[in-house]
Amino acid sequence: QVQLVESGGGLVQPGGSLRLSCAASGRTFSTYIMGWFRQAPGKEREFVASVSRTGESLNLADSAKGRFIISRDNAKNTVYLQMNSLKPEDTAVYYCAGRRYFEPEYDLWGQGTQVTVSS
């Protein structure tokens, strides 16, 4: 069973940057499509970005395009989310998630890491 652990969250000023990491246990990380989601207080969880098993195919929410970069290192069993030009509206708990390519839904979830963008 693959387990996911996020890190890298924190408090940052508007316009700043953060890099989130998600480390996966187990030997099957490379078989999972990986994604990042976020949930702000009082709002539903929303998709942020995803990366294919090989890292070649990327998908970003409109709110993330031009500012966020998702990547993965299968040798390190880790997926990253580089967040630049952060805005107060990016404040949320960010979750790492994974799904097998043949599954329609993400079924692996990390515990989440808080990102707060404030001056």
Sequence and secondary structure as in RCSB ss.txt:
>XXXX:A:sequence
QVQLVESGGGLVQPGGSLRLSCAASGRTFSTYIMGWFRQAPGKEREFVASVSRTGESLNLADSAKGRFIISRDNA
KNTVYLQMNSLKPEDTAVYYCAGRRYFEPEYDLWGQGTQVTVSS
>XXXX:A:secstr
   EEEE  EEE TT  EEEEEEE SS GGGEEEEEEEE TTS  EEEEEE TTS  EEE TTTTTTEEEEEETT
TTEEEEEE S  GGG EEEEEEEEETT SS  EE   EEEEE  
